[in-house]
Amino acid sequence: MYRRIFVIDSTDDVKSSVIQELSHLDFHEQRLTKHTRNDFIEFDPCIRGDCAYFFTNATILNQVDLHTNGKSQQSLIKDQLENYLTDGIHLILFIANNDNLNTTAYTNFSFMVSTFCDGKVPAICVTNGYENKMKSKYLRNYSEFVLDVNYGRERSKAIKDLWKAIESNSLKPSTEPNCANQLNKKHNINTEEKSTLKIANGSCSRSIDSMCQNKEKDKPCDNFANEWKYSVVPGLFNEANTDLANLMRRCEEYKSCDYLYNCVLLTTGSLNPVHRSHIKNLELVKKHLERNSPRWNVLVGYLSPTHDLYVRGKLGKATIPGCDRCDLCELAIREHERETTASHWLSVSRAESEYHHGFVDFGPTTEALRQYINSALVGSDRLFRNPIYVVYVCGLDHFNKCPDVRRLAREKYIKCAVIYRKQCDERHISTFDESSNIIYVPLEGERKDLIDISSTEIRRCWENSSYDITQFTYASVADRLKSMNFHFR
């Protein structure tokens, strides 16, 4: 999941210390790729639990009065705000300081909350030890959702309190911007928070009613343009990083345009480096889905190496750069097809590794792929008539330690396939049947021949030149690592 926090710092501090202390990241300017101009400062995502928080510094609103019409800069700023509304704003954070409150920033904050967002995006006003004075002087219209944060003597506690408020009160994202389970539901705030914070809840989209019609789960609909209009992670997948041509070709081979059970497989992770089990697991899931009832058409499978930010956090200097990890995956696929004479159904997606906002977790990645494929290919005037499912593929070890897999399986047109792995507990997975959208591939007839392969073991063996790593990965992968003169230490 990801949530965008829109920060208006009224203290005229361009390098907002609040954002830096919340995220422990230094800011740098990034531009949204689909917009030609962006006056707002983007921060790298801050990962907390299962959610990535994107802070957008709106300090520009200290200088531009949104109430003024007809001026070019105001029009540009408003256009950019419209883009953010489309992509999704999950919370507005207003930082107020009685000593140097910028009144233009305050006026724009009021305009954004009440008019631009139609009162449907949660907002928190953060004051610096002047709660009562600020309420009476400036924030009388927002006195019910002011959080007094004292940065003087208890700074670390203040940041913890602010994080708690952000996590509790920001909108929960869905496949459409700012609308999901939160719409028309009362927000519950615990007793401790009520003493300092009350919040207005809802969402911001002018066509919210038309976009959020309750559709019966897994029921095909006629108008997929609205169904898949918005992405959970805007700009993650595109034609340049994720090829759809093979998917379309295989659809024609299957003659499956009208079939109800078309799917693509997706596996993510460090792939540092890719090994034989990564590809074999996709083959095993494909075989399982195509042999069981209902019979699925597995059109393509994607290997998606994750972003360098995540891999470096785990492996440090042992990280193979993302572009090289993608190249190694492509070499592995080609060698696998030569060895097995398998049809060409596997591809590499470079979406995660190249994403300009950094690391995206497997859940939002899977949902974004579902949106990308269906928006491009499904509809009354498109190649497919019925929705294409995305099946997220992972090992039993990952399933056991990560509850997000179960949450992901509850999403529309998504299933999760879990592969047996040696020495992993099967008690929990055995409680799920396929009606839960969790598909277990137990490998009962193949367990005695299984070789437990891990990238960790490959890295260890690689540093010992006497080991031949081709028993674990592909010769082409080993040759490329050798030509790179790469060392995992």
N, C-alpha and C positions, 0 to 999 in steps of 0.2 A: 504494500500500500504506500501511497505518498500523500502528503498534505502540504498545501501551499499556505504559508503564513505571510500576510501582507503587513509590513511594518511601516508605520508613519512615525518618524522620530521628530517631535516638535522642537527638540533642543538644538536644531541646526548642526548636529554632529553627523557629518557624512559617514565616517567610519563608526557606525553605531556600536558602542561598547556592549549594549544589551544583546545584539545579535551575536557578536563575537563570544560573549560569555555563555550564551545559550548553546552555541554550536561548537565552541573551541576551535573555530576555523577563521582564518583571515579571509576577508572578502576579496573577490576579484570580479571584474565586470565580465559578464557573459551576455551574448545576445541570442534571443530566441530565434532559431534558424528560419522559422516561417514568417518572421516579421522583418521588414526592411530596416526598422529602427526601433530601438528600445532605450528609453531614458531611465529605466529602473535598473538598479544594481542587483544582479543575481548572485546567490551564494551557492557553494557546493552543498549537496544534501547532507543533512545531519541524521545519522541512522540511530534510532532509539527503538529497541525491541523489534517489532515486525514492520515498522513504519519509517519511511524516509520523509524528513521535514525539509521543505524548500523555503528558505527565507528570502523574501523579495523586499529590498530596501527602497522605500518610496520617498526618500528624502527630497526628490524633485518636487513633491507636493508642498514643500515649504515655500516654493518660489512662484508657483503658477496657480492662480485662482481659477478653480474649475467652474465657478459661476459665470465667468466672463465668456461670452460667446463671440465668435467671428474672428478671433485671432488665431494665427496659424499654429503657434505653439500649444495653445489650449486645445485646439482640434486634434493635434497629434497625440497629446497626452490622453485625451478621451478615447481616441482610437486604440491606443495601447491598453488602456483599462478595459475596453470592450474585449480585446483579445484575452486578457487575463480572466475576465468573467467567463469567456467561452472555455478556456483551458481548465478553469476551476480555482476559486479562492475558498479556502476552508476556515480562515479566521483572519480578522483584522486586529492588529495589535497597535494601539496608540500610546506612545511614550510621552508623558507630560511632565514638565518641570516648572514649578511655579516661578522660579527665578528668571527663566528666559523662554517662556512659552511662545512659540511662533504662532500668532493668531491665524495666519493664512493656512498653516498646517491643520490647526484645529477646525477651521471652517471647512476645509477639504475633507477632513475626517467625518464631520457631520454630514456633508454632502454624500460621501461614499456610503455611509451606513444607511442613511434614511432614504436617499433618492436613487443613487446609482445602483445599489444592491437591494433596494426596495425593502430594507429592514430584515432581510432573510439570511444574512451572513453573521455568525457570532462575532462579537467584538469585545475586546478587553482594553480598558484604559489603565495604564500603569502610571502611578504617581510616585514621586520620590519623597515620601514622608510628609506630604501635604494633603492627605486625602480629603479632609473636611473643607479646607480652604479652597482646594481645586474644585470640589463639588459645587460649592456655593458661588464661586467666581466664574468658572468656565463650564463645568461638566454637569450642570443642573439637569440637562436633558438626558444624561447618561448615568445618573447617580446610582442606578441599580446594577451596573456592571463595571465598577471601579475596583481595581486591585491595588492596594497600597503596598508598594515594594520599597523597603528601606535599604538603600545601597550603602549606607554609611558604615555601620559596625557589623552588620549581619549579611554581607554580600552573598556568601555561598548559600545561606538559607533562603535569601530572596530569590536566587536563581532556581533553587529547587522548587519553591512555591510557584514560581512563574511557569516552570516546566509542567508542574502538576495541573495548573489551570489550563495550559495549552493542550495537553494530552486529553484532559477531561472534556473540554468544551469546543474544540475544533470539529468541524463537520467530518463525518466519515465518508471517504470517497466511494464512488460507485463507478459503473461503466459510463455514466453520464455526469457532467460537471455539476457539483454541488447539489445533487439530488440522489436520494437513496433511502435507506431505512430511516434517516433522520427526519424526513419530510413529514410535517403534521404530527410529530411525536414530541411529547413533552420531555425536555432534557432533565435528567436527574443529577442533582449536585449533592455531594455528601455534606454532612452537618458541618464539618470543619470549613469547607469552602463557603458555605452560606453566610458565614460571619463576615467574609470579605468580598464575596463575589456573587452576583446574580447575573444571569446571561440570557439574552434573547436568542432564540434558536430558529433555524429554518434553512433556506437555501437561496441562492441568487441565480435566477434565470428567468428572463422575461417570458419564455414559452414553456415554463416548467410543467404546466398541466398537460400540455400536448406531448412533452417528451417522456413523462413519467407515468404513462398509462400502465396499469397493472396488466401484464401479459402472463398467461398461463405458462409455467416453466416448460421449456423445451417444445413449445408449440410454434411451428413455423408461422411467420407473418408475411404479409404482402409487401409492406413498405420497409425495406431494410435500410433505406437511406437514413431514416430517423433512428432505427434500432441501433445502428453502428456509427452514428454521426460523430461521437466523441470518444477519445481514447483516455484510458486511465493514466497513461504516461504519454503526453503529447509529443509527437515527433520521434518516438523510439524506433518504430519500424517504417521503412520506406523502400521504394523500388531499388535504390542503390545498395542497400545492405541486406535485403531479404528477397530472394528471387521467387517469383510466383509462376514463371513460365513452365517449370517442370510439373507443378501442381496442375496447371491447366492441361498440359499434354497428357498426363496420366488420367485426368478426368475423361478426356476423349477416348483413351484406350479402354477404360472401364465402362464407357457409355453410362456414366453415373450422374448426369446433370440433375436428374429428378429423384435420385436415390435419397432416402431419409437418413442413412447412416454413413456419411462421409466424414472422415477425420484426418487430421495431421498430428504427428507426434512431435514433441519438443522435449529436449533434455538440456539442462543448463549446468553451470558449475565452472570451476576454475579450468578444468581440462589442461592441466599444467604438468606434463603434457597429456594429450589424448592417448587412450590405450584401447586394447581390443574389446574390453568389456563395455566401454561406452557405446560402441557400435553394435556389439552383440546384443546388448540389452534392448536396443531399438528393434533389432531383428526379432528377438523373442516376443516382444510385445506385439509387433505386427502379426506374427504367426498366431499368437493367442487370440487376437481380435478377429482375425480372418477365419478362424476355425470354430469359433463359438457363436452362440445365438444371443442377440441378433448378429448377423454377419456384417462386420464393418468393412468398408473400403478404406484401407489406409493409403492415402494418396501420396504423401511425402512425410519425411522425418527431418527435423532440423536439429543440428548441434549448435548451441549458442554459448560460446565462451563468455564468461562474465567480465565485468570491467576491471581494469588494472587496480583501481582504488581498493576494491574488495580483496583481490588476490595479494596485493602488496601488504595489506593489513594482516593476512594470514601467513604469508611465506617470505616477506621481505625481499632480500636479494635473490632468492630462488625463483622469483617471478619471471616467467617468459612474457615479453611484451604482448599485448592483446592482438596486434596485427599478425605476429608470428604464431600465436596459438591458433588463430583462425586458419592461417596457411597450413599448419600441421594437420588440422582437422580435414582440410581439403585433400591433402596428400593421403591421409589415412583412408578416406572414403574411396578415392580412386584405386588404391591398392586393395582394399576390401572387395571392390567390384571385380577387379582382375582375378583375385584369388577364388572368389565364389561364383563368378559369372552371374552375379545378381543384377537385376534390372536397376537402372539409375533412379533411385527414389530418395536418396539421402542428399542433403545440402547443408551448407554452413550459413548461419545467420550471423552477420557482424553487428547486429543492432546493439546488443548490450555493450560489447567491447568498444564501440565507437560513440556511445551516447554522450552528448555534450554536457549533460548535467551530472555525469558520473554513475555510480553504482545504482542499479535497480534490482530488487530482490526477485526471486523466481515467481512469486504470486502475481505481482503487477505485470511482469514480463509476459506471463502466460495470458493474462487478460488482454494485454495490449496486442498480442499476436492474434488472438481471436477477433478483436475489433478490426485490425488491419486486413486480415484475410476476408472477413465477411463484408466489410464495407467496399472492398474492391471487386468481389466476385459474386456476391449473392444478391438476388433481387429479381423482380419480374422481367427486367430488361438486361439481366446479366447472365453469365455462364451457368450459375447454379440457381436452383429454385428453392432449395432448403438450406438451412444453416449448416455450416461446417464446424464440427467440434474440434477443439484442441485438447489433446491428451498429454498431460504432463507426466513424464517418465522419471522415476527415481528409484533408488534402492531401498530395501527394507530398513537399513540403518538410518537413512535420512527420515523416513516416515516415522520411525519410533521416537526420534528426538525432536521432531519439528511439527507441532500442532497446526502450523499454517497449511500443511498439505490437506488436512481434513477441511479446513476453512475454504481452501481453494476449490475443492471438489463440490462445494455447495453453489458455486457460481454457475450462471446460465451457460449452457453449451460448452462446459468444461468437464473433463474426467481426469482422474489421476490413476496411472498404472504403477503399481509397486512391485518390484522384482525381488524375489528371494535372495538373501545374501547369507553366506556361511556365518554361523555363530551369532545370528541375530534372533531375538525373541519374537516368536510368531503369535503369542497369545493375544496381543492387541489387534493385529490385522485380521485375525480369525473371527473377530466380532462383527466385521463389516461384510455385507453382501453387495452385489453390484448395483442394487437399487440406491445405494449411497453414493454412486458415481466413483467409488474407489474399486479399482480392478486389481485383484491380487494375482500375480503370475508366480505360482509356487515352485515351478521347475521340479516337480516330484520325480520325474523319470530321469533327470539329468544331474542330480545333486552329487552323486559319487564321482562324476567326471569334472566337477566345477573346479576351476583354479581361481583363487581369490587374488584379484589384481587390483592394485591401487597406484595412483600417481606418486604417492609417497614412496612406495617400494621402488618404482622406476627411478625416481630422483636419487635414492640411496645407492642403487646399483650403478647408475650412470657415473657417480663419483668414484666408483671402484672399477677401473678399466678392465678388470679381468672378467666382469659379468657381461653376458650378452643380453641386452634388453629386448631383443626382438621376440623373445618368448612372451613378453608382456605387451609390447606395442608393435608397430609396423616398421619394416626395414626403412621405408622412405622417411618416417619420422626420425629414426635414429640417424640416418644419413644427413638430414637437414640440421639436426642439433649439432652434429659433428662439424658440418660446414660453417655453422654459426660460432663454433668454438665456445659453446655455451657451458657454463658451470653453475651448478645449483648451490654453491657455497658462497 
